[in-house]
Amino acid sequence: MVDEVSSRGNNYSHGMRVKELAGAFIDRREFVAGLSAAMCLMPVGNGPAEGRNGKTSMIVCLIRYQIDPFQRDGFRKYAENWSRIIPRCGGYLVGYFLPHEGTNDIGWGLIGFESLGSYERYRARLKSDPEAQQNLAMAAAGRFIVREERNFVEVVGGTFNVPPKV
């Protein structure tokens, strides 16, 4: 179905080399790190659990999808379906994102968890959830997801969900 890729090592493919963005050169990993940090500031449902010393504790799974740009509607439906499934199975759905401008074949999904242990429990629930299995089967049949990779990031204490002061 989809290829889940590890982000270990510094093996860049030709298409992942340095790109120009807003006059600055950054690579894909730097972009993902920046996007992760920005998305972690978004509110998630009722919020994450309070960790030790009253500080927020959150792990965010950042999923990068390479999609068929001619099947955006298929990916949109897939993402919309997760809005019911993910919270029911224990994840804090931050959101799914379609490409808007620039690259037309990269989408994102962000899901928060209190810990890697809660992520593992969530994955076990997904495996037994009929609607999750239907959604995955729809993606496999539609072939609108070419590739998928997951990265896990943690929220830096004191930086999560800080509102603007303007």
N, C-alpha and C positions, 0 to 999 in steps of 0.2 A: 504494500500500500504506500506508505511514506517512509522515507529514510531518516531516522533520528540520528543526528550527527553530534559527536562529542566536540567540544570546543578546546580540547587539550592540545597543547603544542602550538607552534606558530606556522603551520603549514597552510599558506594561503593559496587558493586557486588563482588562476589568471584573472578571473572576474572579480576577485575580492581585493585586488591591489588598491593602492592609494587612489582616492577620488577627490575631486574638488567640491566643497560644499561651502557656500557663502564666503568664497575667497580664501578659505583655509583648507589645507589638505589633511584629511583624516582617513583612517582605514575602517573597514567594517567593524572590527572589534571595538575600536574607540567609539564609533557611532552607537553600537549596541550598549556599551557601558553608559554613555550619555543618555540614551533613551531610557535605559533601565532606571537611572537615577531620577529622571524627570517623571516617569510613570509612577515611581514609588511614592511620589508626593501627592498623588491623587487619592481622594477618599475612597475606601473600599467598604461597601455595605455598612454594617454596624461597627466596623473597625476591628483591628487585630486585638489579640489578648494582651494584657499588661504583663510584661516580663518582670524580672527582678528589679527592685528599686523603683517600681512604677513606670519603667521605661517600656516603650512599645517594642514588641518582638514580632518580626515578620520576615518571612522568606518569600520572595517573588519568583515565580517561574515565568521566564520570558520566552515565549515561543515565536520563532521566526519561521514564517511559511513562505516558500516560493510557490506562487500560484500561477495557473494558466490565466493570463490577462484577458482572454476571451471568454472566461467562465467566472467572472466576478460575482454574478448572481448566485452561482452554486456555492462559492465560498461565503457569501453574505448569509445565505440560508443556513449553512453549516455553523457559522458563528452565532447567529440568532438562536439556533437550537441549544447551544451551550449555555445560553443565558438562563435556561430553566434547569439544566442538568448539573452544571458546576456547583451552584449554591446548594442544591439538594444533596450532593455527594460530599460536601464539606469544604469547598474552596471559596475564597473571596474573589469573585470575578471583578477585576479592575476594568477589563474591556477587551474587545477585539477591534482591530483596526484594518481597514482596507487601504490600499495605496490611493492617494489623492492627487498628488502632483509629483513629478520626478519619476522615479522607478515605478513601473506599472505592474510588476509581478511579485512584490514583497508585501505580505500582510503580517500582522502581529497579534498575539494573544498574551494577556498578562493575567496571572492568577496568583493570589496571595495565600500563604499558609502560615500558621503559627510556628511550625517547625518542619524539618524534613520528615519527622515521624508522622505528623498530620498529613503531609503530602502522600506518604506511603499508604495510610489508611484511606485517603481519598482515591488513590489509584485502585485499591482493592474494591471500593464501592463502585467505581466506574465499570470494572469488569463484570459486575453482576447487575448493572443497571440496563434494562432493556432499551430505553430511549438512547442511552449513550452508545450501545452496540448498533442501533439503527443508524445513528448519525455517522459513526465510523464507516458502516457499510455503504451509506450514501456517498461519502467522500471517496471511498475505494471505487465504487461503480462510476461515479462522475469523473474521476481522475482530474479534478481541478486543483488538487494539491500535488505539486511535483516533488517537493522536498520539505522536510520539517526539521528544525533543530531547537533544542531546549538549553537554556542557560538559567542558572539559579543565582540570584543576588540577594543580599540581605540589606535591610534598611539600616542606615546609620542612625543611632539614637539621637533624638532631638531634631531630626530633619524630616520626619514623616508628617504629612498633612499639615504643614505650617501655612496658615492663610496669608494672603498679601496684606501689607500694612498701608496701602495707598488710599 
